[in-house]
Amino acid sequence: MVNDAAHRGRVAFLPADLDRRFGRDNLPDHGNLLANRVRWAAKDDIPLAVEGHGLLDCHLYCQSDRLILHLVNLTSAATWRAPIDELIPIGPLRVKLKLPPGVSPGKARLLVSNESVQLALRDRWTTFEIGSILDHEMVVL
């Protein structure tokens, strides 16, 4: 059930524990349903999109005049079961970020792979590509 209450925000009620089941069993339909509910609740105003194959954990941080994006590659033959015994590289990844006021980078530095990538800017959004991630990558814009 969903509710778009004027001046009170959006509410999506799910009478099931889909988040726990997705976390435990990695059921793709549950992941898609949860992601769609989050996008609906946020009115599609999410400042980060990453496209590519693999399973990623993404964290976007804003510091005064720069953005920091931490990407962790969770792709593994043993995904959802510990311990991870093999690292599987993923990529290329296409990243799209909404730039907050005061941040206007000319390039992105990839700290783990020690590379710089050029940014394409358009209407407060920037896009760039990461060739490959083995375990994790830290991007500074």
Secondary structure by P-SEA (a helix, b strand, c coil): cccccccccbbbbbccaaaaaaaacccaaaaaaaaaaaaaaaccccccccccbbbbbbbbbbcccbbbbbbbbccccccccccccbbbbbccbbbbbbbcccccccccccccccbbbbbbbcccbbbbbbccccccccccc
